[in-house]
Amino acid sequence: MSPRRGVAAVGASAVCALALSACHQPVYLNPKGEEQALMRVIDATPKYRGKIKSISCPSNYPPDKGKPYTCSAVATDGTKGHVVGVQSDNKGNLDDVQFVK
């Protein structure tokens, strides 16, 4: 093998290795996006409207259809609890959102 072909083969192998390692990186839900989405759902639900002051979601939560997604929450009266939603797909969409004290 000529030196040029050897360099090209090593370069191509490095590119393939980088591409494969990037494909296997864990995927996590965007916590800020989920916090905003949960707040919109909470505000649209008469039972909870205006009762939640803040929501804080974890940054290392993988999308997983059917799995509950739990975030810390503080109610407007200072009560601490959790906002829980069930992931309706693998894209971070949530159903059945509830505030649990």
C-alpha positions in Angstrom: 0.0 0.0 0.0 1.4 3.4 -0.9 1.8 6.0 1.8 -1.0 8.1 0.3 -3.4 5.2 0.4 -2.4 4.4 4.0 -3.1 8.0 5.1 -6.4 8.0 3.3 -7.4 4.7 4.9 -6.5 5.9 8.4 -8.3 9.2 7.8 -11.4 7.3 6.6 -11.3 5.0 9.5 -11.0 7.9 11.9 -14.0 9.6 10.3 -16.1 6.4 10.5 -15.1 5.9 14.2 -16.1 9.4 15.1 -19.4 9.0 13.2 -20.2 5.8 15.0 -19.4 7.1 18.4 -21.6 10.1 17.8 -24.5 7.8 16.9 -24.2 6.1 20.2 -24.3 9.2 22.4 -27.1 9.2 24.9 -30.1 11.4 24.0 -31.8 13.4 26.8 -34.9 15.5 27.0 -34.3 19.3 26.9 -35.0 20.3 30.6 -35.8 24.0 29.7 -38.1 22.9 26.9 -39.9 20.3 29.1 -40.3 22.9 31.9 -41.9 25.3 29.5 -44.1 22.6 28.0 -45.2 21.4 31.5 -46.0 25.0 32.6 -48.2 25.4 29.5 -50.1 22.2 30.3 -50.4 23.2 34.0 -51.7 26.7 33.0 -54.2 25.1 30.6 -55.6 22.8 33.2 -58.3 24.4 35.3 -57.4 22.3 38.4 -53.8 23.7 38.4 -54.1 27.0 36.6 -52.2 29.7 38.4 -51.1 27.4 41.2 -47.6 26.5 40.1 -44.8 29.1 40.5 -41.9 27.2 39.1 -40.8 23.8 37.6 -37.3 22.4 37.5 -36.6 19.3 35.4 -33.5 17.1 35.4 -31.0 17.4 32.6 -30.2 13.7 32.2 -33.6 12.2 31.5 -33.8 10.0 28.4 -37.0 10.0 26.2 -38.8 6.7 26.8 -42.5 6.2 25.7 -44.7 5.2 28.6 -42.2 6.2 31.3 -43.1 8.9 33.8 -41.1 12.1 33.7 -40.8 13.8 37.1 -39.8 17.4 37.7 -39.5 19.4 41.0 -42.1 22.1 41.4 -43.0 24.9 43.8 -46.7 25.9 44.1 -47.6 29.6 44.4 -48.3 29.0 48.2 -44.7 27.8 48.6 -45.6 24.1 48.8 -43.0 21.9 47.2 -43.9 18.9 45.2 -43.4 17.3 41.8 -45.0 17.6 38.4 -45.3 14.2 36.8 -46.2 13.4 33.2 -46.2 10.2 31.2 -44.1 10.3 28.0 -46.5 9.7 25.2 -43.7 9.1 22.7 -39.9 9.1 22.3 -39.8 12.8 21.5 -40.6 14.2 25.0 -44.3 14.8 24.6 -46.2 14.2 27.8 -49.7 13.1 28.8 -51.5 12.9 32.1 -49.6 15.8 33.8 -50.3 16.1 37.5 -48.9 18.1 40.5 -48.1 15.8 43.4 -47.3 17.1 46.8 
